[in-house]
Amino acid sequence: MAKPSLANMSVDSLLKLRADVGAALSRRAKELESQLSRLGGEIGSRRKIRTSSLKGRKVAVKYRDRSGNTWAGRGAQPVWLRDKLKAGAKLEDFAVDKGVGSRKKSKKRRRTKR
């Protein structure tokens, strides 16, 4: 296919070309979406997705400051706690149950997979 010179084309022909390209792209996108939906149906029937049984469960608050900010001890430390720790406070100062911050975690043995 000969490459047309876009600089020499009129405005009307350029607009028509843009419309043709847009139509071709939308047709191709619909084809790809239908292929993906067919593939997704096949994959979903064969594969089981495992989720954590603890996902979405609420846990008790372990750390709280005087202004009411809380943290359950999961995930990244919140900004308010990180700032206060950098200022020299200790994690135990914010523990709701004063034994929480000072306790060492016990090592639990994991069961081996059979």
ZIJO-V604300 format. One record per backbone hydrogen bond with DSSP energy under -0.5 kcal/mol. NH is the residue of the N-H (numbers start at 1). CO is the residue of the C=O. Records with the same first field share a line. If there is no record, write none. Layout:
NH: CO ; CO
This chain:
4: 2
6: 4
8: 5
9: 6
14: 10
15: 11
16: 12
17: 13
18: 14
19: 15
20: 16
21: 17
22: 18
23: 19
24: 20
25: 21
26: 22
27: 23
28: 24
29: 25
30: 26
31: 27
32: 28
33: 29
34: 30
35: 31
36: 32
37: 33
38: 34
39: 35
40: 36
41: 37
42: 38
43: 39
44: 40
45: 41
46: 42 ; 43
47: 43
50: 48
51: 49
55: 52
57: 54
62: 71
63: 71
64: 94
65: 69
68: 65
71: 63
82: 78
83: 79
84: 80
85: 81
86: 82
87: 83
88: 85
89: 84
93: 90
94: 91
95: 92
96: 62
98: 96
100: 97
103: 99
108: 106
